[in-house]
Amino acid sequence: MPPPSEPRRTPGRPPRISRDEVVGTARRIVDEEGVDRLTMRRLAKEIGSTPMALYHHVRDKDELLVLLLDDYAARELRRPDMPAAPRDRVVAAADAIHGALAACPWIVEVLTADDLMSASALWFVEQIIDGLVAAGLSPEQAVRGYRAIWYYTAGEIVVRTAAAGRRAAGGDTYRERAFAAVDPGELPRLASVAERWLPLTAEDTYADGLAALVDGLLAGGVSGRPARGR
């Protein structure tokens, strides 16, 4: 009886790829080179496949980025034990988000597009919204409060990451040169702290700022007034 023949292979057909392989390779590209370097064509080349084959797993780059967000959230975004007090629950959830994202700043760049959201992160958003409502805000005020907390959190990470990159590059910065030329007669307060400005602004004050922001939101509510000019 002749041995069974091996499966017939079509010459030139790219190898089969899995979604895990797609996500893993995309994550490596982003970690090593940044999110701007991730394209479907580049990803296909790294995997040894074709862009068309990738579309069996992801619809476009946005969906790929959402998969990366879910992958990271599942691995790194741990749900902390929530305090009983609503105000403390808001702070704990926001601090957990900050801690996870600060370790991987490229995610903030993706999330600030505002249309992309990891389903794995919605539990933390729920904790913030629920805590603000339980502390006395209306649901509408709570959403505005969450937005203020998110803007503060994302902005802090973006600014701190950029500043760290500038310092790592060496040399003085425009800010250092500007403060070196401060006129004490015109700007006495800035002149008094000019020599300490860099170490003071390099301090990690996120937790203090978050607490102050949450306390302010709860003390005065969140205005629903339209912006000026509208």
N, C-alpha and C positions, 0 to 999 in steps of 0.2 A: 504494500500500500504506500503510495508516494506521500512524503511529508507535506503537511499543510503549507501552502504558500504564504509569505508574509503579506501584510496589507499593502495594497498598491499605493505608491506615493506619486502625487502629481509633481513633476519637475517644476521648481521655482516657487512652489506654494510656501508662504511664510509659516513658521511653526505656530501651533496653537498657543494662545496666551490666556492667562487667567486674570480675573479682576484683581486678585491679590498681587500679582506680578505688576500689573499696571500701577496700582497705588504705591507699592513699595518702590518702584523705579522712579515714579514722580516725586515721592518724598525725598529720595536721595538727591535728585537734581535740585530741588528747592533748598534742602539743607546745605548743600555744598555751594550753590551758585546763586540762589535767590529765586523768587517767584517769577521775576521777569524773564528768566531764562527757560521757563517751562512752556513749551509749545507742543502741540500734538505731533508735529513732524519730528521734533527733537526726541520726544518720548518714544515714538515708534522706532526711531533709529537706535536708541539705547537698548530697546527690547529686542531688536532684530526682526521687526515686523513692518507693517505698513500703516499709515494713518487710517486707512479704511478699516483695517482689522480692529483698531482701537474703538471705532464707533459701534462695535458690537457690545462694548462694555460701558462706554460713556458717550453722552450725546454731544458734548462740547467741552471746552476748557472750564467753563463755570461749573458744570456738573463734576468734573474731575477735581476741582478745588473743594467742592462740598464734600466729596469722598475723602479728600485729605483732611479736612476739618473734622469729619466724623472719626476718622482713623486716629487722629491726634487726641481728640476728646476722649475716646474710648480708652486710650492708653495712659493719658496724663491727667485728665480732669477728674479728680477724685471728689466725691460728694462728702463734705465734712459733716460731722454731727452738728445739727442746727440748734442754736440756743433757743430757749423758750420765748424770750422777750422779742417782740417784732423788730424793734430797732436793731438789736444785736444780730438778728437773723439776716437783715439786709446787709449789714457790714460784713458778716462772715461769708455770705454768698459772693459779694463783690470782691472781697479779698481773695477768695479761692480762684475766681476768674483771673484776677490780676496775677496771682502767683503762677498759674499755668501758662498764661500768655506771655509773661515777661521772659520765660525760659525759651520762647520760640517766637520772636518778634515778627517774623514774616506773616504769621497768622493774623496779626492786627492789621497789617496792610491789606490782606484779603477781606477781612471782616468790615473794614471801614468803607468798603464799596456799598454796604448797607443792604444789598439785596441778597447776600449770601449768609446763611445761618446754619450752623450745625444742629441737627435735631438732638444730639447728645448734650448740647449746652442749654437746651430750653428749660431743663429742671432748675438751673441756677437763675434764669430769668424769672421763672415762677416764684422762686423763693424771695427774690427782691420785690416783685410786684405784690405778692401776698403779704410780705412784711410791711410794706408801705401802707397797704389798705388796712391791715390789722392795727396799724399805729394811728389811723385816723384819716388818711387821705382817700379821696374818691378813686375809683378805678382809672378815671381819666388823668387825675393828678399823679397817680402812681406810675402810669406809663410815661408821663413827662419826667417824673423823678428818675425812673430807670434810665431814660435817655440821657439825663444830666450825669448820672453816675457812669454810664458807659462812655460818654464823651470824655469825662475826666480820666477814666481808667485807660482808654485807648490813647488819649493824648499824652498822658504821663509816660507810657511805654514808648511811644514814637519819639518823643523829645529826648528821653533818657538814652535810648538806643543810638540816636543820631549824635548826641553829645559825646557818648562813649567812643563812637567811631572817630570823631574829630580828635579827641584826646589821644586815642591810640595811634593816630597818624602822625602825631608829634607836631612841634612848632606852635607858635602862638596863633590865636584865632582873632577874627574880627572883633569879637566881644571883648577879648583881653585888651586889644589896642584901643577900643572905644573907652573902656573904663580907665585906662592909663591916662587918657586925655580929659577926664572929667574935670570941669572947673568948679572948685568948692564954693565959689561965690554964687554961681548960678544954680548948682545942684548939690547943696550941702549934705543932704541925706545920702545920696548915692556916693558922694565922695567919702563919707564916713565909713562906708562898708566896701568900698571899691577893692581894697586889697584882700578882703575875705569873701568876695562875691563868688568866685569859682568853687572853693570848698563848701560854702554855704549852699549853693544851688546844686552841688553834687550829692548832697545828703539825701538819703531815702526817706522822704516824708509822706509817702503815699498813704500810709495808715492814718496819719494825723489829718491829712487833707480829706480823706474819705469820711472820717468821723465828723469833721466839721461840716462837710457837704450834707451828709445824711441828717445831722442835727438841724441844719438850716432848712432843709426840705420839710422836716416834720414840724418845726417851729412856725413856719410861715405858710406852709402849703406850697403848691406849685401853681403859679399864675397861668391862666388859660387865655390871657389877653393876646390878641394878635400883635405881631411885630409892627413897629412903626412903618408907615408908608404903605401899609396894605389896606 
